């Protein structure tokens, strides 16, 4: 259904590599090609059923997309993002690799052993230790994956104990006062927050006593302008707006503020590239605060080894990630970085292991427990969702999976709580309902 793995390589320009095809950004929504429009229409018209409808509507138009040189990779990007929302990690990874192929092709390990002086340390512990004397921690994510969102969930409680009390995220477009008061995200909170892993991150942040800070610019601020000489001009304006919003909404007037920033891909970079000036570097200059920048998305498994960074493969081959994500430190305690001076440290993730049809990293280091649900057989794809019983029907699910005809039912991964489980079809018709408690 998704073509041959790695069959098409896409050379992404620098600006595109930073934020993807911009189909999900505020500015990108102004000129929405049909793959983005199809997916947006599904959510607008069908609400919760839009999760499944968007995936199926896009799959049914695959041939049309593959015949278009202009839309082929955008289509893969849009579908991969929606597949990640419904727990289809493997398919989302494959499509992302096909869309952004050349960006992920890395050279072999340099001569000698660049990692010879380094040893692995558990990533969560190392980040928390390094953050003890920091006021600003910045992590990033891959928009077509839940893996980095699952990992960031593990940082929330220990960073809160250190005094971090703001979470700055770009995905929120609703009034943050309403979100902070409600205590959980709904489908209209933002775009990437529709991912259950991201939605539950927001939910946990609010339960832990953080305040949500939204930093994305408005459509008017980020739109292309006649005076822009290149897409890079609009991109750099967006970076400046994001940095300004974080500074004004979290740091200005509060000399004790400690902030965790979650950003897409290379927005957290502390130094400029050839045609762009990243938000991380601008925020560092505005605030006068040296951030702890941690890359979460580069050192991960891909659908083909040719897309994987040499350091990820070396660490995996040595068994250093056997027990979980790691950072690398030398004898002086300094972190290894693939981009010294740009990113402070890199989390190297284990290869994805599946248990009960789900990536093991969705257990979030023990924060979530596995729940097996006995369900009827269906002749068409349906969606199994888990909502907390004290939240509205518009809330972002805590977890959800697609039930494909003839395939085993994947397990759900849930934190302790009382859940309203239901199965709906692509039109939103309820086909199954059950209440379950996770202790």
C-alpha positions as CSV (number, residue, x, y, z in Angstrom):
1,X,0.0,0.0,0.0
2,X,2.9,2.4,0.7
3,X,5.3,1.4,-2.1
4,X,8.8,0.1,-1.8
5,X,10.7,1.2,1.2
6,X,13.2,3.9,0.4
7,X,12.4,3.8,-3.3
8,X,12.3,7.5,-3.8
9,X,14.9,9.9,-2.3
10,X,14.0,13.5,-1.7
11,X,16.7,16.1,-1.4
12,X,15.3,18.7,1.1
13,X,16.5,22.3,1.1
14,X,17.7,23.6,4.4
15,X,14.5,25.5,5.2
16,X,12.3,22.5,4.4
17,X,14.5,20.2,6.5
18,X,13.9,22.4,9.5
19,X,10.1,22.3,9.6
20,X,9.0,19.8,7.0
21,X,6.7,20.8,4.2
22,X,5.0,23.5,6.3
23,X,1.6,21.9,5.6
24,X,0.8,21.9,9.3
25,X,2.2,25.4,10.2
26,X,0.0,28.4,10.7
27,X,1.3,29.9,7.5
28,X,1.0,26.7,5.5
29,X,-2.7,26.5,6.3
30,X,-3.3,29.5,4.1
31,X,-2.5,27.6,0.9
32,X,-3.4,24.0,1.6
33,X,-2.8,21.4,-1.2
34,X,-5.2,18.6,-1.4
35,X,-3.4,16.1,0.9
36,X,-3.5,18.6,3.7
37,X,-7.1,19.7,2.8
38,X,-8.3,16.1,2.8
39,X,-7.0,15.4,6.3
40,X,-8.2,18.8,7.7
41,X,-11.7,18.2,6.3
42,X,-11.9,14.8,8.0
43,X,-11.3,16.4,11.5
44,X,-13.5,19.4,10.8
45,X,-16.5,17.3,9.7
46,X,-16.1,14.2,11.8
47,X,-14.4,15.1,15.1
48,X,-13.0,12.1,16.8
49,X,-13.8,9.9,13.8
50,X,-11.5,12.3,11.8
51,X,-8.5,10.4,13.1
52,X,-9.4,7.3,11.2
53,X,-11.2,9.0,8.3
54,X,-8.1,11.1,7.6
55,X,-5.9,8.0,7.3
56,X,-8.4,6.1,5.1
57,X,-9.3,9.0,2.9
58,X,-5.6,9.6,2.2
59,X,-4.8,6.0,1.6
60,X,-7.6,5.7,-0.9
61,X,-6.0,8.5,-3.0
62,X,-2.5,7.1,-2.9
63,X,-2.3,6.5,-6.7
64,X,-3.3,10.0,-7.4
65,X,-0.5,11.3,-5.1
66,X,2.2,9.0,-6.4
67,X,1.5,10.2,-9.9
68,X,2.3,13.8,-8.9
69,X,6.0,14.9,-8.6
70,X,4.8,18.0,-6.8
71,X,2.6,16.3,-4.2
72,X,4.2,12.9,-3.8
73,X,6.4,13.8,-0.8
74,X,3.9,16.1,0.8
75,X,1.3,13.3,0.7
76,X,3.7,11.0,2.4
77,X,4.4,13.6,5.1
78,X,0.7,14.3,5.7
79,X,-0.2,10.6,5.8
80,X,2.7,9.7,8.1
81,X,1.7,12.4,10.6
82,X,-1.9,11.1,10.7
83,X,-0.6,7.5,11.0
84,X,1.5,8.5,14.0
85,X,-1.7,9.9,15.6
86,X,-3.3,6.5,15.5
87,X,-0.4,4.4,16.7
88,X,1.0,3.3,13.3
89,X,4.6,4.0,14.1
90,X,6.2,1.6,11.6
91,X,4.2,2.9,8.6
92,X,4.7,6.5,9.6
93,X,8.5,6.0,9.9
94,X,8.6,4.4,6.4
95,X,6.7,7.1,4.8
96,X,8.7,9.8,6.5
97,X,11.9,8.2,5.2
98,X,10.6,8.0,1.7
99,X,9.6,11.7,1.8
100,X,12.8,13.0,3.4
101,X,15.1,10.2,2.2
102,X,18.3,12.0,1.4
103,X,18.2,14.1,4.6
104,X,18.6,10.9,6.6
105,X,21.3,9.2,4.6
106,X,24.5,9.5,6.6
107,X,28.1,8.7,5.9
108,X,29.9,5.8,7.6
109,X,31.6,6.3,10.9
110,X,34.7,8.5,10.5
111,X,38.1,6.9,10.6
112,X,39.2,5.7,14.0
113,X,36.5,5.6,16.7
114,X,35.0,9.0,17.6
115,X,33.2,7.4,20.5
116,X,36.2,5.7,22.0
117,X,36.4,8.2,24.9
118,X,32.7,8.1,25.6
119,X,30.5,5.9,27.8
120,X,26.7,5.6,27.9
121,X,24.6,7.0,30.8
122,X,20.8,6.7,31.2
123,X,19.3,9.6,29.3
124,X,16.6,10.8,31.7
125,X,19.0,10.8,34.7
126,X,21.7,12.6,32.8
127,X,19.4,15.3,31.5
128,X,17.9,16.0,34.9
129,X,21.3,16.2,36.5
130,X,22.5,18.6,33.8
131,X,19.4,20.7,34.3
132,X,19.9,21.3,38.0
133,X,21.6,24.7,37.4
134,X,19.8,25.6,34.2
135,X,16.8,27.9,33.7
136,X,16.1,26.8,30.1
137,X,16.0,23.3,28.7
138,X,15.1,22.8,25.1
139,X,14.2,19.4,23.5
140,X,13.0,18.6,20.0
141,X,10.8,16.1,18.2
142,X,10.0,14.6,14.9
143,X,6.5,15.6,13.9
144,X,5.7,12.3,12.3
145,X,6.5,10.3,15.4
146,X,5.3,9.9,19.0
147,X,8.7,8.6,20.2
148,X,10.1,11.9,21.3
149,X,6.8,12.9,22.9
150,X,6.8,9.7,24.9
151,X,10.4,10.3,26.0
152,X,9.6,13.9,27.0
153,X,6.8,12.6,29.3
154,X,9.5,11.0,31.4
155,X,11.2,14.4,32.0
156,X,8.2,16.2,33.3
157,X,8.0,15.1,36.9
158,X,11.8,15.3,37.7
159,X,12.1,18.7,36.1
160,X,9.1,19.9,38.0
161,X,10.9,18.9,41.2
162,X,13.8,21.0,40.2
163,X,11.5,24.1,39.9
164,X,10.6,24.1,36.2
165,X,7.2,25.5,36.0
166,X,6.6,26.5,32.4
167,X,6.2,24.3,29.3
168,X,6.5,26.2,26.1
169,X,5.1,24.4,23.0
170,X,4.4,25.6,19.5
171,X,1.3,23.4,18.8
172,X,-1.2,25.2,21.0
173,X,-3.5,27.6,19.1
174,X,-6.4,27.9,21.6
175,X,-6.4,30.4,24.5
176,X,-3.9,29.1,27.0
177,X,-5.9,30.4,29.9
178,X,-8.8,28.2,28.8
179,X,-6.4,25.2,28.4
180,X,-4.7,25.7,31.8
181,X,-8.1,26.0,33.5
182,X,-9.6,23.0,31.7
183,X,-6.6,20.8,32.5
184,X,-6.6,18.7,29.3
185,X,-6.4,19.3,25.5
186,X,-9.3,18.9,23.1
187,X,-9.2,18.4,19.4
188,X,-9.2,22.2,18.7
189,X,-6.3,22.9,21.1
190,X,-3.8,22.6,18.4
191,X,-2.6,20.4,15.6
192,X,0.2,18.1,16.9
193,X,-1.4,18.0,20.3
194,X,-4.0,15.7,18.6
195,X,-1.4,13.0,18.9
196,X,-2.4,11.1,22.1
197,X,1.2,11.0,23.3
198,X,1.5,14.8,22.9
199,X,-2.0,15.3,24.3
200,X,-1.2,13.3,27.4
201,X,2.0,15.2,27.8
202,X,0.0,18.4,28.0
203,X,-2.5,16.7,30.4
204,X,0.4,15.5,32.7
205,X,2.1,18.9,32.6
206,X,-1.0,20.6,33.9
207,X,-1.5,17.9,36.6
208,X,2.1,18.5,37.7
209,X,1.5,22.2,38.1
210,X,3.2,23.6,35.1
211,X,1.8,26.5,33.1
212,X,1.5,26.1,29.3
213,X,3.1,28.8,27.2
214,X,2.2,28.9,23.5
215,X,4.8,30.5,21.3
216,X,3.7,30.0,17.7
217,X,3.1,33.2,15.7
218,X,-0.2,34.1,14.2
219,X,-1.1,33.5,10.6
220,X,-0.7,37.2,9.9
221,X,2.7,37.3,11.5
222,X,4.1,34.3,9.7
223,X,2.6,34.6,6.2
224,X,4.9,35.2,3.2
225,X,5.2,38.9,2.4
226,X,5.9,40.6,-1.0
227,X,9.2,41.9,0.3
228,X,10.4,38.4,1.2
229,X,13.2,37.4,-1.2
230,X,13.0,33.7,-0.4
231,X,11.2,31.1,1.8
232,X,14.0,31.6,4.2
233,X,12.9,35.2,5.0
234,X,9.5,34.0,6.2
235,X,11.1,31.1,8.0
236,X,13.5,33.4,9.9
237,X,10.6,35.7,10.8
238,X,8.8,32.8,12.3
239,X,11.9,31.9,14.3
240,X,12.2,35.4,15.7
241,X,8.5,35.5,16.6
242,X,8.7,32.2,18.4
243,X,11.7,33.3,20.4
244,X,10.1,36.6,21.3
245,X,6.9,34.9,22.5
246,X,8.8,32.5,24.8
247,X,10.9,35.3,26.2
248,X,7.9,37.6,26.8
249,X,5.5,35.0,28.0
250,X,7.8,33.0,30.2
251,X,10.9,35.0,31.2
252,X,10.2,38.7,31.0
253,X,9.5,40.0,34.5
254,X,10.3,36.7,36.2
255,X,14.0,36.4,37.1
256,X,13.3,32.9,38.6
257,X,11.4,31.4,35.7
258,X,12.6,27.9,34.6
259,X,11.2,26.7,31.3
260,X,11.1,23.5,29.3
261,X,10.7,24.1,25.6
262,X,9.5,21.5,23.1
263,X,10.1,22.4,19.5
264,X,10.0,20.7,16.1
265,X,13.3,19.4,14.7
266,X,16.1,22.1,14.5
267,X,14.2,25.1,16.0
268,X,16.2,24.5,19.2
269,X,19.6,25.0,17.5
270,X,21.8,27.5,19.3
271,X,23.7,28.7,16.2
272,X,22.6,29.9,12.7
273,X,22.9,27.9,9.5
274,X,23.5,29.2,6.0
275,X,20.1,30.7,5.3
276,X,18.3,30.5,8.6
277,X,18.6,31.8,12.2
278,X,17.1,29.3,14.6
279,X,14.7,30.1,17.4
280,X,17.0,28.6,20.0
281,X,19.9,31.0,19.2
282,X,17.6,34.0,19.1
283,X,16.1,33.1,22.5
284,X,19.5,32.7,23.9
285,X,20.4,36.2,22.8
286,X,17.1,37.7,24.0
287,X,17.1,36.2,27.4
288,X,20.8,36.1,28.1
289,X,20.3,32.5,29.2
290,X,22.5,29.7,28.0
291,X,20.0,26.8,27.2
292,X,20.6,23.1,27.7
293,X,19.7,21.9,24.2
294,X,19.0,18.2,23.8
295,X,18.3,16.5,20.5
296,X,15.7,13.7,20.7
297,X,14.9,13.0,17.1
298,X,18.2,12.4,15.1
299,X,19.4,9.2,16.8
300,X,16.5,6.9,16.2
301,X,15.8,3.8,14.2
302,X,14.6,4.2,10.6
303,X,13.0,1.9,8.1
304,X,16.3,1.2,6.4
305,X,19.8,1.4,8.0
306,X,21.0,3.8,5.2
307,X,18.8,6.5,6.8
308,X,20.4,6.1,10.2
309,X,23.2,8.2,11.7
310,X,26.5,6.3,12.1
311,X,26.6,7.1,15.8
312,X,23.1,5.6,16.3
313,X,24.2,2.4,14.6
314,X,27.5,2.2,16.5
315,X,25.8,2.6,19.9
316,X,23.1,0.1,18.9
317,X,25.7,-2.4,17.7
318,X,27.6,-2.1,21.0
319,X,24.5,-2.8,23.0
320,X,24.7,0.5,24.8
321,X,20.9,1.2,24.4
322,X,19.9,-2.3,25.5
323,X,18.3,-0.9,28.7
324,X,16.9,2.3,27.3
325,X,17.8,5.7,25.8
326,X,21.3,7.0,26.6
327,X,23.5,10.1,26.3
328,X,27.3,9.7,25.8
329,X,29.7,11.3,28.3
330,X,33.5,11.5,28.4
331,X,35.7,11.1,31.4
332,X,35.3,14.8,32.2
333,X,31.5,14.4,32.1
334,X,31.1,16.4,28.8
335,X,28.3,15.2,26.5
336,X,29.0,13.9,23.0
337,X,27.3,16.0,20.3
338,X,26.9,15.4,16.6
339,X,26.9,19.2,16.2
340,X,29.1,20.8,18.9
341,X,28.2,24.4,19.6
342,X,24.8,23.9,18.0
343,X,23.2,21.2,20.1
344,X,24.6,20.3,23.6
345,X,23.8,16.6,23.6
346,X,22.0,13.8,21.8
347,X,19.7,11.2,23.1
348,X,20.4,7.9,21.4
349,X,17.3,5.7,21.5
350,X,17.1,1.9,21.4
351,X,15.8,0.2,18.3
352,X,12.1,-0.1,18.5
353,X,10.8,-3.4,20.1
354,X,7.2,-4.3,19.8
355,X,5.1,-5.8,22.6
356,X,1.5,-6.5,22.0
357,X,1.7,-4.7,18.7
358,X,3.0,-1.5,20.3
359,X,6.4,0.1,20.5
360,X,7.9,-0.6,23.9
361,X,8.9,3.1,24.3
362,X,5.2,3.9,24.6
363,X,5.4,2.5,28.1
364,X,7.3,5.7,28.9
365,X,9.7,4.1,31.4
366,X,6.9,2.6,33.4
367,X,4.5,5.5,33.4
368,X,2.0,3.5,31.3
369,X,0.7,0.0,31.8
370,X,-0.4,-2.4,29.0
371,X,-4.1,-3.1,28.7
372,X,-5.5,-5.9,26.5
373,X,-9.0,-5.4,25.3
374,X,-11.2,-8.3,23.9
375,X,-13.2,-6.8,21.0
376,X,-15.5,-8.1,18.3
377,X,-14.2,-8.8,14.7
378,X,-14.9,-6.1,12.2
379,X,-14.9,-6.3,8.4
380,X,-13.5,-2.7,8.0
381,X,-10.9,-0.7,9.8
382,X,-12.2,0.8,13.0
383,X,-10.6,2.9,15.8
384,X,-10.2,1.8,19.4
385,X,-9.9,4.9,21.7
386,X,-9.3,5.4,25.4
387,X,-10.7,8.5,27.1
388,X,-10.6,9.4,30.8
389,X,-14.1,9.2,32.1
390,X,-14.0,12.7,33.7
391,X,-13.1,14.4,30.4
392,X,-15.4,15.5,27.6
393,X,-16.1,13.7,24.3
394,X,-13.9,16.3,22.6
395,X,-10.8,15.5,24.6
396,X,-7.7,14.2,22.9
397,X,-7.6,10.4,23.6
398,X,-5.0,9.1,26.1
399,X,-4.3,6.3,23.6
400,X,-5.8,4.8,20.5
401,X,-5.1,2.2,17.8
402,X,-6.5,1.2,14.5
403,X,-8.1,-2.3,14.3
404,X,-7.3,-3.6,10.9
405,X,-9.5,-6.6,9.6
406,X,-7.8,-9.9,10.1
407,X,-5.0,-8.4,12.3
408,X,-4.4,-9.0,16.1
409,X,-5.8,-6.3,18.3
410,X,-2.9,-4.1,19.6
411,X,-2.8,-3.4,23.3
412,X,-3.5,0.0,24.8
413,X,-0.9,1.7,27.0
414,X,-2.5,3.8,29.7
415,X,-1.6,5.6,32.9
416,X,-3.6,4.8,36.1
417,X,-7.1,6.0,35.8
418,X,-10.7,5.2,34.8
419,X,-11.2,5.0,31.1
420,X,-14.1,5.1,28.6
421,X,-13.1,2.7,25.9
422,X,-14.9,2.7,22.6
423,X,-14.6,1.6,19.0
424,X,-15.9,3.9,16.3
425,X,-15.9,3.6,12.5
426,X,-14.8,6.3,10.0
427,X,-18.2,8.0,10.2
428,X,-18.1,8.1,14.0
429,X,-20.7,5.3,14.6
430,X,-20.0,3.6,17.9
431,X,-19.4,-0.1,17.5
432,X,-18.2,-1.1,21.0
433,X,-18.1,0.5,24.5
434,X,-16.5,-0.5,27.8
435,X,-15.3,1.1,31.0
436,X,-11.9,-0.1,32.4
437,X,-9.8,0.9,35.4
438,X,-6.0,0.9,35.2
439,X,-4.4,0.7,38.7
